[in-house]
């Protein structure tokens, strides 16, 4: 029996999805919410988001690359946004399988694969298993260089029973409040929070978040980065200098694992430089993709 999160009042089903933006596709791992833009014959670029913010986090990137003639795909990871929230283990296997199924269903090949935050471990795990799908790799403030350092409170949240109780009593407010740490620019916080909260109304969100924390997605993925680094696929890394979520110092570990990668530091910026500083990031990204 699932824990009754009282603020999760809606079901994601055929009826509720009728009024939601984007497209939906039934995959073996679950119904996935996605959007495809740009030129159907353009160079394919696939955008993988992070721990809990769904695909709107790529709004500026998606629009820019679509207008530049790329074939762009963004989607919600299972448990987030408007994708299904199955009662399963939310681990690297689940997310890699979802991405593989989606690419095959939509016939995406020879892609440039972009991973933000937890999307870093997901894309690295994917390339490690399916290197032939990917021609170029882009990482944005990637997690997984080191295990995430958890406060005593978050360690308690990972414990069965305590986590459900804490998220049930305090989870919604604390998650919405903490999401502001991703941003360096204060005036953008309220708009960001408003978009983030929409997904929280649908049943299964908090269960998926807890399962993700409990099944290794906050651990170190440095071995995956090393194995992908050995493939020497063209790789570009962005990092916000003032990132409070995945500290900039972790970039040294990623570069040691992937010494061929090119690092671009975005000054006066937090965890999501492509969202806060799209003008600067998009031009660098465009040059890399067209190189």
C-alpha positions as a printed NumPy array, in Angstrom:
array([[  0.   ,   0.   ,   0.   ],
       [  1.372,   3.43 ,  -0.982],
       [  1.822,   6.162,   1.605],
       [ -1.109,   8.62 ,   1.337],
       [  0.47 ,  11.928,   0.34 ],
       [ -2.555,  14.165,   0.834],
       [ -1.426,  16.951,  -1.524],
       [ -1.083,  14.519,  -4.448],
       [ -4.709,  14.767,  -5.514],
       [ -4.669,  13.897,  -9.237],
       [ -4.001,  10.773, -11.281],
       [ -1.997,  10.832, -14.49 ],
       [ -4.244,   9.028, -16.944],
       [ -5.765,   9.406, -20.394],
       [ -8.365,  11.849, -19.12 ],
       [ -6.025,  14.208, -17.228],
       [ -3.403,  14.125, -19.969],
       [ -5.842,  15.427, -22.606],
       [ -5.301,  19.033, -21.496],
       [ -1.546,  18.805, -20.931],
       [  1.004,  20.157, -23.418],
       [  3.431,  17.963, -25.342],
       [  3.078,  14.401, -26.582],
       [  2.835,  11.013, -24.894],
       [  4.108,   7.609, -25.918],
       [  3.526,   4.21 , -24.293],
       [  6.874,   2.492, -23.69 ],
       [  7.547,  -0.815, -21.92 ],
       [  8.837,   1.137, -18.906],
       [  5.823,   3.491, -18.791],
       [  4.03 ,   6.298, -20.622],
       [  6.57 ,   9.031, -21.341],
       [  5.809,  12.72 , -21.825],
       [  7.976,  14.302, -24.508],
       [  8.275,  17.117, -27.03 ],
       [  9.999,  17.063, -30.392],
       [ 10.912,  20.232, -32.264],
       [ 12.98 ,  21.626, -35.104],
       [ 13.747,  20.034, -38.466],
       [ 12.875,  16.338, -38.798],
       [ 15.954,  15.954, -41.006],
       [ 18.235,  17.997, -38.763],
       [ 21.063,  16.797, -36.549],
       [ 19.384,  15.043, -33.578],
       [ 19.89 ,  16.441, -30.07 ],
       [ 18.369,  14.777, -26.992],
       [ 17.987,  16.645, -23.689],
       [ 17.941,  14.721, -20.381],
       [ 16.94 ,  16.661, -17.267],
       [ 17.987,  16.107, -13.657],
       [ 16.756,  14.879, -10.286],
       [ 13.328,  16.492,  -9.977],
       [ 12.793,  19.445, -12.355],
       [ 10.998,  18.175, -15.498],
       [ 11.636,  19.084, -19.107],
       [ 10.674,  22.763, -18.808],
       [ 14.212,  23.215, -17.465],
       [ 15.289,  23.083, -21.12 ],
       [ 12.882,  25.772, -22.397],
       [ 15.601,  28.165, -23.68 ],
       [ 17.774,  25.36 , -25.101],
       [ 14.896,  23.565, -26.813],
       [ 13.603,  26.721, -28.489],
       [ 17.053,  27.871, -29.598],
       [ 18.177,  24.554, -31.088],
       [ 14.808,  24.014, -32.766],
       [ 15.085,  27.426, -34.429],
       [ 18.621,  26.57 , -35.574],
       [ 17.37 ,  23.555, -37.522],
       [ 18.303,  20.714, -35.197],
       [ 15.921,  17.83 , -34.51 ],
       [ 15.443,  18.276, -30.76 ],
       [ 13.891,  15.9  , -28.252],
       [ 13.193,  16.564, -24.587],
       [ 11.224,  14.326, -22.25 ],
       [ 10.236,  13.805, -18.622],
       [ 12.024,  11.089, -16.71 ],
       [  9.703,   8.532, -15.159],
       [  8.356,   9.837, -11.867],
       [  8.659,  13.477, -12.973],
       [  6.641,  15.957, -14.968],
       [  3.776,  14.237, -16.765],
       [  5.444,  10.858, -17.343],
       [  4.188,   7.76 , -15.527],
       [  5.153,   7.163, -11.901],
       [  5.352,   3.346, -11.743],
       [  5.909,   1.703,  -8.361],
       [  9.388,   0.365,  -9.201],
       [ 13.029,   0.938,  -8.269],
       [ 14.117,   4.312,  -9.65 ],
       [ 17.719,   3.506, -10.523],
       [ 20.112,   3.873, -13.439],
       [ 18.727,   0.763, -15.146],
       [ 15.21 ,   2.239, -15.212],
       [ 16.316,   5.588, -16.649],
       [ 18.655,   4.039, -19.234],
       [ 15.919,   1.655, -20.362],
       [ 13.425,   4.518, -20.68 ],
       [ 15.836,   6.523, -22.833],
       [ 16.678,   3.521, -25.016],
       [ 13.014,   2.701, -25.574],
       [ 12.196,   6.317, -26.422],
       [ 15.031,   6.706, -28.927],
       [ 14.093,   3.462, -30.652],
       [ 10.39 ,   4.327, -30.759],
       [ 11.02 ,   7.778, -32.272],
       [ 13.907,   6.601, -34.508],
       [ 16.664,   8.806, -33.076],
       [ 20.181,   7.75 , -34.102],
       [ 23.663,   9.275, -34.028],
       [ 22.543,  11.797, -31.418],
       [ 24.161,  14.588, -29.472],
       [ 23.178,  13.669, -25.91 ],
       [ 22.848,  16.393, -23.272],
       [ 22.642,  15.599, -19.546],
       [ 21.916,  18.099, -16.771],
       [ 22.791,  17.336, -13.128],
       [ 21.477,  13.762, -12.489],
       [ 21.129,  13.615, -16.265],
       [ 24.937,  13.344, -16.228],
       [ 24.98 ,   9.887, -14.607],
       [ 22.019,   8.849, -16.766],
       [ 23.706,   9.872, -20.034],
       [ 27.063,   8.416, -18.974],
       [ 25.391,   5.119, -18.032],
       [ 23.528,   5.152, -21.344],
       [ 26.667,   5.758, -23.438],
       [ 28.556,   3.114, -21.504],
       [ 25.898,   0.556, -22.509],
       [ 24.927,   1.906, -25.947],
       [ 27.88 ,   3.871, -27.36 ],
       [ 26.729,   3.499, -30.985],
       [ 23.704,   5.765, -30.376],
       [ 25.777,   8.83 , -29.444],
       [ 28.072,  11.031, -31.533],
       [ 28.598,  13.883, -29.046],
       [ 28.102,  14.335, -25.311],
       [ 27.235,  17.526, -23.418],
       [ 27.184,  17.738, -19.616],
       [ 25.705,  20.641, -17.652],
       [ 26.792,  20.817, -13.986],
       [ 26.746,  17.002, -13.857],
       [ 26.166,  15.05 , -10.674],
       [ 28.007,  11.826,  -9.945],
       [ 31.61 ,  12.965,  -9.681],
       [ 31.254,  12.218,  -5.971],
       [ 28.437,  10.839,  -3.855],
       [ 26.097,  13.642,  -2.818],
       [ 26.889,  14.748,   0.728],
       [ 23.679,  14.362,   2.715],
       [ 22.681,  16.318,   5.793],
       [ 21.462,  14.295,   8.816],
       [ 17.904,  15.205,   7.836],
       [ 18.3  ,  13.848,   4.285],
       [ 19.96 ,  10.697,   5.605],
       [ 16.874,  10.176,   7.755],
       [ 14.613,  10.783,   4.758],
       [ 16.252,   7.85 ,   2.966],
       [ 15.178,   5.483,   5.748],
       [ 11.969,   3.493,   5.082],
       [  9.029,   4.928,   6.981],
       [ 10.803,   8.08 ,   8.131],
       [ 11.153,   9.342,   4.573],
       [  7.484,   8.844,   3.793],
       [  6.458,  10.534,   7.026],
       [  8.755,  13.512,   6.517],
       [  7.75 ,  14.072,   2.887],
       [  4.104,  13.649,   3.824],
       [  4.268,  16.288,   6.56 ],
       [  6.825,  18.762,   5.237],
       [  7.933,  17.577,   1.798],
       [  6.046,  19.837,  -0.577],
       [  7.011,  23.099,   1.068],
       [ 10.63 ,  22.131,   1.651],
       [ 11.128,  20.84 ,  -1.896],
       [  9.644,  23.94 ,  -3.491],
       [ 11.688,  26.164,  -1.191],
       [ 14.969,  24.321,  -1.75 ],
       [ 14.653,  24.391,  -5.547],
       [ 15.634,  28.059,  -5.372],
       [ 19.212,  27.014,  -4.592],
       [ 19.597,  25.992,  -8.25 ],
       [ 19.307,  29.645,  -9.29 ],
       [ 21.833,  32.422,  -8.882],
       [ 19.375,  35.108, -10.024],
       [ 16.787,  35.812,  -7.257],
       [ 14.204,  37.489,  -9.495],
       [ 13.625,  34.24 , -11.415],
       [ 12.87 ,  32.112,  -8.352],
       [  9.083,  32.548,  -8.07 ],
       [  8.422,  31.814, -11.755],
       [ 10.644,  28.731, -11.495],
       [  8.844,  27.483,  -8.377],
       [  5.413,  27.988,  -9.96 ],
       [  6.334,  25.765, -12.913],
       [  7.937,  23.169, -10.642],
       [  4.874,  22.785,  -8.389],
       [  2.517,  21.655, -11.169],
       [  3.944,  18.106, -11.299],
       [  3.584,  17.716,  -7.526],
       [ -0.217,  17.456,  -7.721],
       [ -0.072,  14.052,  -9.423],
       [  0.124,  10.852,  -7.381],
       [  3.455,   9.055,  -7.288],
       [  5.827,  12.021,  -7.424],
       [  7.156,  11.827,  -3.858],
       [  7.339,   8.026,  -3.973],
       [  9.493,   8.317,  -7.105],
       [ 11.742,  10.941,  -5.516],
       [ 12.295,   8.776,  -2.422],
       [ 12.998,   5.711,  -4.546],
       [ 15.537,   7.669,  -6.597],
       [ 17.351,   8.679,  -3.41 ],
       [ 17.285,   5.115,  -2.081],
       [ 18.45 ,   3.348,  -5.235],
       [ 21.849,   4.786,  -5.948],
       [ 21.197,   7.849,  -8.093],
       [ 22.924,  10.122,  -5.545],
       [ 26.026,   7.899,  -5.434],
       [ 29.288,   8.39 ,  -7.297],
       [ 29.247,   7.487, -10.999],
       [ 32.903,   8.31 , -11.544],
       [ 33.638,   4.842, -12.987],
       [ 30.934,   5.367, -15.614],
       [ 32.467,   8.728, -16.509],
       [ 35.897,   7.067, -16.815],
       [ 34.589,   4.358, -19.12 ],
       [ 32.803,   6.925, -21.278],
       [ 35.902,   9.107, -21.236],
       [ 37.91 ,   6.214, -22.668],
       [ 35.645,   6.283, -25.735],
       [ 36.824,   9.858, -26.424],
       [ 33.578,  11.022, -27.958],
       [ 33.551,  14.819, -28.4  ],
       [ 32.441,  16.151, -25.009],
       [ 31.544,  19.631, -23.794],
       [ 30.983,  20.476, -20.118],
       [ 29.298,  23.6  , -18.763],
       [ 29.569,  24.54 , -15.086],
       [ 28.188,  27.499, -13.173],
       [ 30.95 ,  28.933, -11.009],
       [ 28.545,  29.593,  -8.126],
       [ 26.744,  26.233,  -8.281],
       [ 25.434,  25.508,  -4.759],
       [ 23.933,  22.135,  -5.735],
       [ 26.903,  20.381,  -7.393],
       [ 29.942,  22.476,  -6.407],
       [ 32.274,  23.695,  -9.127],
       [ 35.201,  21.868,  -7.487],
       [ 33.634,  18.587,  -8.674],
       [ 34.52 ,  19.598, -12.227],
       [ 38.137,  18.589, -11.567],
       [ 37.027,  15.013, -10.883],
       [ 34.98 ,  14.878, -14.101],
       [ 37.884,  16.265, -16.151],
       [ 40.256,  13.712, -14.619],
       [ 37.838,  10.974, -15.708],
       [ 37.26 ,  12.552, -19.142],
       [ 40.512,  14.404, -19.928],
       [ 39.563,  14.995, -23.567],
       [ 36.465,  17.022, -22.533],
       [ 36.22 ,  20.784, -22.991],
       [ 35.119,  22.731, -19.89 ],
       [ 33.313,  26.065, -20.166],
       [ 32.828,  27.937, -16.883],
       [ 29.85 ,  30.288, -16.633],
       [ 30.535,  33.109, -14.185],
       [ 27.946,  34.562, -11.796],
       [ 25.742,  31.547, -12.356],
       [ 24.383,  28.628, -10.336],
       [ 23.376,  25.062, -11.159],
       [ 21.467,  25.688, -14.4  ],
       [ 23.599,  27.99 , -16.603],
       [ 21.704,  27.069, -19.788],
       [ 18.502,  28.361, -18.126],
       [ 19.92 ,  31.443, -16.383],
       [ 22.426,  32.505, -19.044],
       [ 21.003,  31.094, -22.294],
       [ 22.563,  33.726, -24.545],
       [ 26.086,  32.814, -23.464],
       [ 25.563,  29.06 , -23.251],
       [ 23.613,  28.661, -26.505],
       [ 26.319,  30.218, -28.655],
       [ 28.981,  27.908, -27.217],
       [ 26.676,  24.91 , -27.57 ],
       [ 25.855,  25.79 , -31.183],
       [ 29.513,  26.039, -32.164],
       [ 30.23 ,  22.664, -30.524],
       [ 27.308,  20.899, -32.201],
       [ 28.199,  22.293, -35.649],
       [ 31.906,  21.648, -35.294]])
